[in-house]
């Protein structure tokens, strides 16, 4: 299971109108630390299937979303519930840290 590719075009449908929590990974191809957490985001997409949506936003291709949430450094993970940002994680962090945050909003 791969993370959803979230774009300026599908953001409203996939994130704002989602009935489950959504974790978005804001990243770019040139970002070294983003490559470090990419495998974690991939694993989470499989582990949380049906319980949460896991998505990725390429900040270079989707400046609208990145601008809307004031993303200044990447990787940044934003956690949405009910279409609203409820938590954020900045930087490459261990998987356990992301899982702890996600678990507090799932279920």
C-alpha positions as CSV (number, residue, x, y, z in Angstrom):
1,X,0.0,0.0,0.0
2,X,1.5,3.3,-1.1
3,X,0.8,6.7,0.4
4,X,-1.8,8.7,-1.4
5,X,-0.4,11.4,-3.7
6,X,-2.1,14.5,-2.4
7,X,-2.3,17.5,-4.8
8,X,-3.7,21.0,-4.8
9,X,-6.5,19.4,-6.9
10,X,-7.5,16.5,-4.7
11,X,-6.7,18.0,-1.2
12,X,-10.3,19.0,-0.4
13,X,-11.7,15.6,-1.2
14,X,-9.0,13.5,0.3
15,X,-8.1,15.5,3.4
16,X,-10.7,18.1,4.3
17,X,-13.6,15.7,3.7
18,X,-12.0,12.6,5.1
19,X,-13.9,10.7,7.8
20,X,-10.6,9.2,9.2
21,X,-7.5,11.0,10.4
22,X,-5.0,12.0,7.7
23,X,-1.2,12.2,8.0
24,X,0.5,14.2,5.3
25,X,4.2,14.1,4.6
26,X,5.3,17.4,2.9
27,X,8.5,16.6,1.0
28,X,10.5,17.3,-2.1
29,X,12.8,15.2,-4.3
30,X,15.9,17.3,-3.4
31,X,15.4,16.9,0.3
32,X,17.8,14.5,2.0
33,X,15.9,14.1,5.3
34,X,12.7,13.5,3.4
35,X,14.3,10.4,1.9
36,X,15.1,9.2,5.4
37,X,11.4,9.2,6.5
38,X,9.9,8.1,3.2
39,X,10.2,4.3,4.0
40,X,8.4,5.0,7.4
41,X,5.6,6.8,5.6
42,X,5.3,3.8,3.2
43,X,5.1,1.4,6.1
44,X,2.5,3.5,7.9
45,X,0.3,3.6,4.7
46,X,0.0,-0.2,5.0
47,X,-0.2,-0.5,8.7
48,X,-3.0,2.1,9.1
49,X,-5.0,1.1,6.0
50,X,-8.7,1.5,6.9
51,X,-7.9,3.4,10.1
52,X,-6.2,6.6,8.7
53,X,-5.1,8.0,5.4
54,X,-1.4,8.5,4.8
55,X,-0.5,10.9,2.0
56,X,2.5,12.7,0.5
57,X,2.6,16.3,-0.8
58,X,5.4,17.3,-3.2
59,X,5.8,20.9,-2.1
60,X,7.4,21.8,-5.5
61,X,4.4,20.6,-7.5
62,X,1.7,21.7,-5.0
63,X,2.7,25.2,-3.7
64,X,-1.0,25.9,-2.9
65,X,-1.2,23.4,0.0
66,X,2.3,24.1,1.2
67,X,1.6,27.8,1.3
68,X,-1.8,27.4,3.0
69,X,-0.2,25.6,5.9
70,X,2.9,27.7,6.1
71,X,5.3,24.8,5.4
72,X,8.8,26.4,5.7
73,X,11.0,23.4,6.3
74,X,10.7,19.8,5.1
75,X,10.0,17.1,5.9
76,X,7.0,18.3,7.8
77,X,4.2,15.9,8.8
78,X,0.8,17.4,9.4
79,X,-2.0,15.4,11.1
80,X,-5.6,16.3,10.2
81,X,-8.8,15.2,11.9
82,X,-12.1,16.5,10.7
83,X,-10.4,18.5,8.0
84,X,-8.4,20.5,10.5
85,X,-4.7,20.4,11.5
86,X,-4.5,18.8,15.0
87,X,-0.7,18.1,15.2
88,X,2.6,18.5,13.4
89,X,6.0,17.0,13.3
90,X,8.9,18.8,11.8
91,X,12.1,17.0,10.6
92,X,13.1,13.4,10.2
93,X,12.0,11.6,13.4
94,X,11.9,7.9,14.5
95,X,8.9,5.9,13.4
96,X,7.8,5.4,17.1
97,X,7.4,9.2,17.4
98,X,5.1,9.4,14.4
99,X,3.1,6.3,15.5
100,X,2.6,7.7,19.0
101,X,1.1,10.9,17.6
102,X,-1.0,9.1,15.0
103,X,-2.4,6.6,17.6
104,X,-3.6,9.5,19.7
105,X,-6.0,10.4,16.9
106,X,-7.0,7.0,15.4
107,X,-9.9,5.0,16.7
